[in-house]
Amino acid sequence: METEKPVINVNLKFVRVIERRPDGFVEFEFAIGEPELCAEMLLPADAFASFCSSNEVVFLAPRDTSAASDWNWSLHQATHQRFR
């Protein structure tokens, strides 16, 4: 019996803004094909706008950080608070 491999549409690109910083940088998550598999990135605001336009991204709503879980964290959070 052959199992089917999941199909990922590499044409779908997603952005979730984490923070627009006072220094003019935008911190965001970028994903291709699956919003759950993302990389955290940081770009100046103008470059961010260009990046989003050239990649024709789908903007995602901010993450719900209220749910307590050992796995519910981001690199952004790790750099701004101490984990115990």
Helices and strands as residue ranges (DSSP letters): E 13-20, E 25-32, E 38-44, H 45-55, E 58-59, H 75-80
